[in-house]
C-alpha cells in the first residue's frame, strides 16, 4: 500500500464485492493449518507427490491477498490469520530452503537434474511463495517470513545461474519459470543484496539467448508461446529489475510491450484476450479477432497490477485508465455474486462458467480485489491522490481523515483535517458544477487546500466503439465483419441472448451517428431502440444477466451499417 495512507476502505458496490471476497474466499479457503492448500506442504502429502502441478501457488497467492487486505485494514484478526500461515509454512521448509509440494525424489522438483525434461511448476510455486512471504514480512507475528524467503533465495542462488537455468524447466518455452524475476528483484531491493539482482539479470539474458526474445519481438504473441498471464508477470519482473538497477532500457522495453498489448490484445473490458487460434491462454496474432475471445482472469489481474505499477513509475494517466477499465469490467465480470467462485475465462460474447476448486484464477481474482483497495490512494503532484473515483474513506500518513461518497452523479468529499487532495477522473466521466477553487490538470482534479466539505457532480459519457475484422489474401479482402460495443462512463454495457435464446444478431445501425439509436436509461444502463423491434436493454457487463454461473453476455454487436 502507498505510504501516503495508513488505512483505506472502499465502499459502494465495489466495496461490497471486496467484503464478500474476504468473507467467502479468503477467510474460508485457508482457515488454519489443516486447510487443503497448506496440507500440500506437509510431509504426509508432499512426500507422496510426484506430479508437477501448480496447486502450491495458492498458499503464496493467499498470503499476497491477505497481506494486501491487512495493509488496507490493519486488524489484529488478519494479523493473527496471516502469522499462523507464515509459521506453519516456515515449519515445513526443508533445511535446504526448499518450500514446495513435490517429494524429494520427484523429477518435477526444481532441484532434480531431470527437471528439465518433465512437467513441473516448481519454480513457479516458489516464485509465488516468495511474493507472498515478502508481502506479509512486516506484519506483526510474521517475523519468520524474511528468514523463510531468504532460505528459498539461497537455494535459488545455488541451483541456478551457471550450468542450470529456471527457463529450461516448466512450460510455455520457459515463461512459467521466468516469473522468478520479480521476487529476485524485490529480494535484492529489500535486503540490499546484489546477488539476487545479478542472478535475475543472468536469467533474463539467458532467456533471451535461448529464444525468449523480448527485445526484437514485434508483438507479444511472438514471445515464447505468447502465454498472456506468464508474459505479463515476467514483464512485471523486468520492470522491477529495471527500477532497481536504474536501467531505462528495461523500463522502456516493458512500456513498449505494454503498449502493444493495450493496442492489439485487449477486449473492451480491459481483459488481455486470446485463445481462439491456438492455446486457450495465449495471445493471438494482432490481426486476429473473434467476439468470443477468451480472457483468463489471472491475466486481467496481472494486467491491472502492471498498469498500476507503470503509473507509479511514470505518473502517466494512460496507465490508470487501464487499471480502472480492467477492474470495473473484466475483474468484476469474473466473480460470482457469492464472493467465492470465479470464472477461469470470461468472454465479450459468451456464458459465465464458474471454474473448478484448484483453478489458479480463484486466488488471482481475490488478489486483484485486495490490490485495488490497498492501492486506491497514491500520489500526484505531492497530493494524496484517489486513483479511481469510488466511494471510500481513508486516513493519510499525516493523520487526515477523508471520506469520499459517490451517489449517482453527486460526489461529496468530507475532510476531518484540512489537507490537499487529487482525484483521477477517467475519460468516461465529465465533471460539472465544480467549485471555483479547484484546479483541473488534464484528467486530475487538484484541491490545494481541501475544505471540510466539498461537493461536485459528474456525468457519464456514452461511447460507441467500433471494430472491423477483415482478412486479405493476395491483396483481396475475403472476410469482413463489423461490430460495435458501447460504454457508459467506465462500464462496458452488454445484453443477454436476443429474444431469450439467440446468441448472435446482426443489427442495422446508422453509420454516421450510431449513438443516436441508444438512449441512456437510469444511472448505468442504455436501450438500443429501432423501429419495428423491441428495445434491447444494455446493462453493465459485470452485472449483465445476473452474477451467477450460466448467465449470458453479448458485448460485441455485429452490424450492417445503414
C-alpha positions in Angstrom: 0.0 0.0 0.0 1.2 3.5 -0.7 3.0 5.2 2.2 0.6 8.1 1.6 -2.1 6.4 3.6 -2.3 4.3 6.8 -5.8 2.9 6.2 -8.2 2.7 3.3 -11.6 1.1 2.8 -13.7 1.1 -0.4 -17.4 1.5 -0.3 -20.3 1.3 -2.7 -20.8 -1.8 -5.0 -17.1 -2.4 -5.4 -16.6 -2.4 -1.6 -19.5 -4.9 -1.2 -17.8 -7.2 -3.7 -14.4 -6.9 -1.9 -16.0 -7.7 1.5 -17.7 -10.8 0.1 -14.4 -11.9 -1.4 -12.8 -11.6 2.0 -15.5 -13.5 3.8 -16.4 -16.1 1.3 -12.9 -16.8 -0.3 -10.0 -15.6 1.9 -11.4 -16.5 5.3 -12.6 -19.9 4.2 -10.1 -21.1 1.6 -7.4 -21.1 4.3 -8.5 -21.1 7.9 -5.8 -23.0 9.7 -3.0 -25.5 9.4 -5.5 -28.2 8.3 -6.7 -26.3 5.2 -6.1 -28.1 1.9 -3.8 -25.5 0.4 -1.5 -25.8 3.4 -1.6 -29.5 3.8 0.0 -29.8 0.4 3.3 -28.7 2.0 3.1 -31.1 5.0 5.3 -34.2 4.6 2.3 -36.6 4.8 1.2 -35.2 1.4 4.3 -33.7 -0.1 6.4 -36.9 0.2 3.8 -38.7 -1.9 3.6 -36.1 -4.6 5.5 -36.8 -7.8 3.3 -34.9 -10.3 4.2 -31.4 -11.5 1.1 -29.4 -10.8 0.7 -25.8 -9.7 -1.5 -26.2 -6.7 1.2 -25.0 -4.3 0.8 -21.5 -5.7 -2.4 -21.0 -3.7 -0.6 -20.6 -0.4 1.6 -17.8 -1.8 -1.4 -16.2 -3.5 -3.4 -16.3 -0.3 -0.5 -14.6 1.6 -0.5 -11.9 -1.1 -4.2 -11.3 -0.9 -4.4 -11.5 2.8 -1.3 -9.2 3.2 -3.0 -6.6 0.9 -6.2 -6.9 3.0 -4.2 -6.3 6.2 -2.5 -3.3 4.7 -5.8 -1.7 3.9 -7.5 -2.5 7.2 -4.7 -3.5 9.7 -6.8 -5.6 12.0 -5.5 -7.9 14.7 -7.7 -10.6 13.2 -6.0 -10.5 9.9 -2.5 -10.3 11.5 -3.4 -13.4 13.5 -4.6 -15.3 10.5 -1.6 -14.4 8.4 1.0 -15.1 11.1 -0.5 -18.6 11.6 0.0 -19.4 8.0 3.6 -18.0 7.9 4.6 -20.0 10.9 3.1 -23.2 9.5 4.9 -22.8 6.2 8.2 -21.9 7.9 7.9 -25.2 9.9 7.5 -27.2 6.7 10.6 -25.7 5.0 13.4 -28.2 4.5 16.9 -27.5 5.6 18.0 -26.8 2.0 15.4 -24.0 1.8 13.0 -26.0 -0.4 9.4 -25.0 0.3 7.4 -26.7 -2.4 4.9 -29.5 -2.8 6.9 -32.2 -4.6 8.6 -35.2 -3.0 12.3 -35.2 -2.5 12.9 -37.8 -5.3 10.3 -36.3 -7.7 11.8 -35.5 -11.1 9.4 -32.5 -11.1 11.3 -30.9 -8.2 13.3 -28.0 -9.5 16.5 -29.2 -7.7 16.3 -32.6 -9.6 18.7 -32.8 -12.5 15.9 -34.4 -14.6 13.5 -31.5 -14.0 14.3 -30.0 -17.5 12.6 -32.9 -19.2 9.3 -33.3 -17.2 6.2 -31.3 -16.4 6.9 -29.1 -13.5 5.6 -25.9 -11.9 8.0 -25.9 -9.0 9.9 -22.7 -9.8 6.5 -21.0 -10.3 5.3 -22.2 -6.9 8.4 -20.9 -5.2 8.1 -17.6 -7.0 4.6 -17.2 -5.6 5.7 -18.3 -2.2 8.4 -15.6 -2.2 6.0 -12.9 -3.3 3.5 -13.9 -0.6 6.2 -14.0 2.2 7.6 -10.6 1.1 4.2 -9.1 1.1 3.5 -10.1 4.8 7.0 -9.9 6.2 6.4 -6.6 8.1 3.1 -7.7 9.7 3.2 -8.4 13.5 3.7 -12.0 14.1 5.2 -12.7 10.7 8.9 -12.2 11.7 9.8 -15.6 10.3 8.7 -14.6 6.7 12.0 -12.9 5.9 14.2 -15.8 7.0 11.9 -18.3 5.2 12.2 -16.2 2.0 16.0 -15.9 2.4 16.4 -19.6 2.6 14.5 -20.0 -0.7 16.6 -17.3 -2.2 19.8 -19.1 -1.1 18.6 -22.3 -2.8 17.9 -20.4 -6.0 21.4 -19.0 -5.9 22.8 -22.5 -5.5 20.7 -24.1 -8.2 20.7 -21.5 -11.0 23.0 -19.1 -12.7 25.8 -21.3 -14.1 25.0 -24.6 -15.8 21.3 -24.8 -14.9 18.6 -22.2 -15.7 15.0 -21.9 -14.5 13.8 -21.3 -18.1 14.9 -24.8 -19.0 12.2 -26.1 -16.7 8.4 -25.7 -16.8 6.3 -24.8 -19.8 5.5 -22.2 -22.4 9.1 -22.2 -23.5 10.3 -21.1 -20.1 7.9 -18.2 -19.4 6.4 -20.1 -16.5 9.7 -20.2 -14.7 11.0 -16.8 -15.8 8.4 -15.3 -13.5 11.0 -15.7 -10.7 12.5 -12.4 -12.0 10.1 -10.3 -9.8 10.8 -11.9 -6.5 14.5 -11.9 -7.2 14.4 -8.1 -7.9 12.3 -7.5 -4.8 14.6 -9.5 -2.6 17.6 -7.6 -3.9 15.9 -4.4 -3.0 14.6 -5.4 0.4 17.9 -6.8 1.7 20.3 -4.7 -0.4 21.8 -7.9 -1.8 23.1 -7.7 -5.3 23.4 -11.4 -5.6 19.7 -11.6 -6.4 19.7 -8.9 -9.0 22.8 -10.3 -10.6 21.1 -13.7 -10.8 17.9 -12.1 -12.2 19.9 -10.4 -15.0 21.8 -13.6 -15.8 18.5 -15.5 -16.1 16.9 -12.8 -18.2 19.9 -12.7 -20.6 20.0 -16.5 -20.9 16.2 -16.5 -21.6 16.7 -14.0 -24.4 19.6 -16.1 -25.8 17.6 -19.2 -25.7 14.7 -17.8 -27.7 12.5 -15.6 -25.4 13.4 -12.5 -27.4 11.7 -9.7 -25.6 13.9 -7.1 -27.4 13.1 -7.9 -31.0 9.6 -9.4 -30.9 7.2 -7.2 -32.8 4.2 -8.5 -30.9 3.5 -10.0 -27.5 2.2 -13.2 -29.2 5.7 -13.8 -30.6 7.4 -14.1 -27.2 7.6 -17.8 -26.2 4.2 -19.2 -26.7 2.6 -15.8 -26.1 1.1 -17.0 -22.8 -0.6 -13.9 -21.6 -0.6 -14.4 -17.8 3.1 -15.5 -17.6 4.3 -12.9 -20.1 2.7 -10.0 -18.2 4.1 -11.3 -14.9 7.6 -11.7 -16.5 7.3 -8.0 -17.6 6.5 -7.0 -14.0 9.7 -8.6 -13.0 11.7 -6.9 -15.8 10.2 -3.6 -14.7 11.2 -4.1 -11.0 14.6 -5.1 -12.2 14.9 -2.0 -14.4 13.9 0.2 -11.5 16.3 -1.4 -9.1 19.3 -1.2 -11.5 18.4 2.2 -12.9 18.1 0.6 -16.4 15.9 2.7 -18.6 16.3 0.2 -21.4 14.5 -2.4 -19.3 11.8 0.0 -18.3 11.2 1.2 -21.9 11.1 -2.4 -23.0 8.2 -3.1 -20.6 6.4 0.1 -21.7 6.7 -0.9 -25.4 5.3 -4.3 -24.9 2.6 -2.9 -22.6 1.5 -0.5 -25.4 1.4 -3.4 -27.8 -0.9 -5.4 -25.5 -3.1 -2.3 -25.0 -3.4 -1.6 -28.7 -3.9 -5.1 -30.1 -4.8 -7.6 -27.3 -7.5 -6.2 -25.0 -11.2 -6.7 -25.0 -13.4 -3.6 -24.4 -13.4 -4.7 -20.8 -9.7 -4.4 -20.5 -9.0 -8.1 -20.4 -6.0 -9.5 -22.3 -7.6 -11.9 -24.7 -6.6 -14.8 -27.0 -7.2 -18.5 -27.0 -9.1 -18.9 -30.2 -6.5 -19.7 -32.8 -4.1 -21.6 -30.6 -3.7 -22.4 -26.9 -6.7 -21.2 -24.8 -4.5 -18.9 -22.6 -2.1 -17.3 -25.2 -2.3 -14.1 -27.2 -3.5 -14.4 -30.8 -1.7 -12.7 -33.6 -2.5 -9.0 -33.6 -4.7 -9.1 -36.7 -6.9 -11.9 -35.4 -10.3 -11.1 -33.9 -13.2 -13.0 -32.5 -16.1 -11.6 -30.4 -15.9 -14.7 -28.3 -12.2 -14.3 -27.4 -11.1 -15.8 -24.1 -9.8 -13.8 -21.2 -8.1 -15.6 -18.3 -8.9 -13.9 -15.0 -5.2 -14.3 -13.9 -4.2 -12.2 -17.0 -6.7 -9.5 -16.2 -5.5 -9.1 -12.7 -1.8 -9.1 -13.7 -2.6 -6.5 -16.4 -4.2 -4.3 -13.8 -1.3 -4.7 -11.4 1.4 -3.9 -14.0 -0.6 -1.0 -15.3 -0.8 0.5 -11.8 2.9 0.0 -11.3 3.7 1.8 -14.5 1.6 4.7 -13.3 3.6 4.8 -10.1 6.8 4.9 -12.2 5.7 7.4 -14.8 2.7 9.4 -13.4 1.0 9.0 -16.8 -2.8 8.8 -16.7 -3.0 6.3 -19.6 -1.9 3.6 -17.2 -4.6 4.4 -14.7 -7.3 4.3 -17.4 -6.4 0.7 -18.0 -6.5 -0.1 -14.2 -10.0 1.3 -13.9 -11.3 -0.3 -17.1 -10.0 -3.7 -16.2 -11.1 -3.6 -12.6 -14.7 -2.4 -13.2 -15.3 -4.7 -16.2 -13.0 -7.7 -16.6 -12.2 -8.4 -12.9 -15.7 -7.6 -11.5 -17.1 -9.5 -14.5 -15.4 -12.7 -13.4 -16.5 -13.0 -9.8 -19.7 -14.7 -8.8 -22.2 -12.9 -6.6 -21.4 -15.4 -3.8 -17.9 -13.9 -3.5 -16.2 -17.3 -3.6 -16.5 -18.5 -7.1 -14.7 -17.1 -10.2 -14.7 -17.7 -13.9 -11.5 -19.0 -15.3 -12.3 -17.4 -18.6 -14.7 -14.6 -19.5 -15.7 -13.7 -23.0 -17.1 -10.5 -24.5 -19.8 -12.7 -26.1 -20.3 -15.8 -24.0 -21.5 -17.6 -20.9 -20.3 -17.2 -17.4 -18.6 -20.5 -16.3 -17.6 -20.9 -12.7 -14.3 -22.7 -12.5 -13.1 -25.7 -10.5 -11.7 -25.9 -7.0 -7.9 -25.7 -7.7 -8.1 -23.3 -10.5 -5.5 -20.5 -10.4 -7.9 -17.8 -11.2 -9.9 -18.0 -8.0 -6.8 -17.0 -6.0 -5.7 -14.4 -8.6 -9.1 -12.8 -8.6 -9.0 -12.4 -4.8 -5.6 -10.7 -5.2 -7.0 -8.3 -7.8 -9.7 -7.1 -5.5 -7.5 -6.7 -2.5 -4.9 -5.0 -4.6 -7.4 -2.4 -5.8 -8.4 -1.4 -2.3 -4.9 -1.4 -0.9 -3.7 0.8 -3.8 -6.7 3.1 -4.2 -4.7 6.0 -2.9 -1.3 7.1 -4.3 0.4 10.5 -5.0 0.0 13.1 -7.7 1.9 16.5 -7.5 2.7 15.8 -3.8 -1.1 15.5 -3.2 -2.6 12.3 -1.7 -4.4 11.0 -4.8 -7.5 8.9 -5.3 -6.6 6.8 -8.3 -10.2 6.0 -9.4 -13.4 7.6 -8.5 -15.2 5.5 -5.9 -16.9 5.8 -2.5 -14.2 5.3 0.0 -12.7 6.5 3.3 -9.0 6.7 4.2 -6.6 8.1 6.7 -3.4 9.7 5.3 0.0 9.2 6.8 -0.2 12.7 8.4 -3.5 11.7 10.2 -6.0 13.5 8.0 -9.3 11.5 7.5 -11.1 11.8 4.2 -14.4 10.3 3.2 -15.5 10.4 -0.5 -19.0 9.5 -1.3 -20.3 8.9 -4.9 -24.1 8.8 -5.0 -25.2 8.6 -8.6 -24.0 11.9 -10.2 -23.3 13.6 -6.8 -19.8 13.5 -5.3 -19.1 14.7 -1.7 -15.7 14.9 0.0 -15.6 15.3 3.7 -12.3 16.0 5.4 -11.7 15.9 9.1 -8.5 17.9 8.7 -7.7 20.4 6.0 -5.4 18.8 3.5 -4.7 18.7 -0.1 -6.1 16.0 -2.5 -6.0 14.9 -6.1 -8.7 12.8 -7.8 -8.3 11.0 -11.1 -11.3 11.5 -13.4 -11.1 9.0 -16.2 -12.3 9.9 -19.7 -15.6 8.1 -19.1 -16.7 10.9 -16.8 -17.3 14.6 -17.2 -17.2 16.9 -14.1 -19.9 19.5 -13.7 -20.7 22.1 -11.0 -17.0 22.2 -9.9 -16.1 24.6 -7.1 -14.1 27.6 -8.4 -11.1 26.9 -6.2 -10.4 23.5 -7.7 -7.7 23.2 -10.4 -8.0 20.9 -13.4 -4.8 19.3 -14.6 -5.6 17.0 -17.5 -7.5 14.1 -16.0 -7.0 15.3 -12.5 -8.9 17.4 -10.0 -6.4 19.2 -7.7 -7.6 20.5 -4.3 -4.7 22.6 -3.0 -6.5 23.3 0.3 -9.4 21.0 0.9 -12.4 22.4 2.7 -14.2 20.3 5.3 -16.9 19.6 2.8 -16.7 19.8 -1.0 -19.4 18.8 -3.4 -19.4 18.5 -7.2 -21.3 16.5 -9.8 -20.2 14.1 -12.6 -21.9 12.9 -15.7 -21.2 9.7 -17.6 -20.1 9.9 -21.2 -21.8 7.5 -23.7 -19.4 6.0 -26.2 -19.8 3.6 -29.2 -16.7 1.6 -30.0 -16.4 0.1 -33.5 -14.3 -2.9 -34.6 -13.6 -4.1 -38.2 -12.4 -7.6 -38.7 -11.1 -8.2 -42.2 -8.9 -10.8 -43.8 -6.9 -10.2 -47.0 -5.5 -12.8 -49.3 -3.1 -11.7 -52.0 -4.5 -8.2 -51.8 -8.1 -9.3 -51.9 -10.4 -8.8 -49.0 -12.1 -12.2 -48.4 -13.6 -11.6 -44.9 -15.2 -8.5 -43.5 -17.2 -8.3 -40.3 -18.1 -5.2 -38.4 -19.1 -4.8 -34.7 -19.9 -2.2 -32.1 -19.8 -2.2 -28.4 -21.0 0.5 -26.1 -19.6 2.1 -22.9 -21.3 4.3 -20.3 -18.9 6.0 -18.0 -16.2 3.4 -17.2 -18.5 0.5 -17.6 -18.9 -1.5 -20.8 -22.5 -2.5 -21.4 -23.8 -5.9 -22.6 -27.1 -7.6 -23.2 -28.2 -11.2 -22.9 -29.5 -13.5 -25.5 -31.6 -12.0 -28.2 -35.3 -12.8 -27.9 -34.2 -15.0 -24.9 -32.5 -17.7 -27.0 -30.3 -16.3 -29.9 -26.6 -15.8 -29.1 -25.9 -13.7 -32.2 -27.7 -10.9 -34.1 -26.9 -8.5 -36.9 -28.2 -5.0 -36.3 -28.8 -2.2 -38.8 -27.3 1.0 -37.3 -26.7 4.4 -38.9 -23.0 4.6 -39.6 -22.8 8.4 -39.3 -24.4 8.5 -35.9 -24.6 5.1 -34.3 -25.1 6.6 -30.8 -28.4 8.1 -32.0 -30.3 4.8 -31.6 -29.2 4.4 -28.0 -30.9 6.0 -25.0 -29.4 6.1 -21.6 -31.8 4.6 -19.0 -31.2 5.3 -15.3 -27.7 5.6 -13.9 -25.9 2.7 -15.7 -28.0 1.2 -18.5 -29.0 2.0 -22.1 -31.6 0.8 -24.6 -31.0 0.2 -28.3 -34.2 1.3 -29.9 -35.1 0.6 -33.5 -38.3 0.8 -35.4 -40.1 -2.5 -35.7 -38.4 -4.3 -32.9 -38.4 -4.4 -29.1 -35.8 -2.3 -27.3 -32.6 -4.1 -26.4 -31.5 -3.4 -22.9 -27.8 -2.9 -22.3 -26.6 -3.2 -18.7 -23.0 -3.2 -17.1 -21.1 -6.2 -18.3 -20.2 -7.3 -14.8 -23.8 -7.5 -13.8 -25.5 -8.4 -17.1 -27.8 -11.4 -16.9 -27.1 -11.9 -13.2 -23.7 -12.5 -11.5 -24.0 -16.3 -11.4 -22.9 -19.4 -13.3 -24.6 -19.8 -16.7 -25.5 -16.1 -17.3 -25.0 -15.0 -20.9 -23.4 -11.7 -22.0 -23.2 -10.2 -25.5 -20.8 -7.2 -25.7 -19.9 -7.1 -29.4 -22.9 -6.5 -31.6 -22.5 -7.3 -35.3 -23.7 -4.5 -37.5 -24.7 -3.9 -41.1 -24.3 -0.2 -41.5 -27.1 2.0 -42.9 
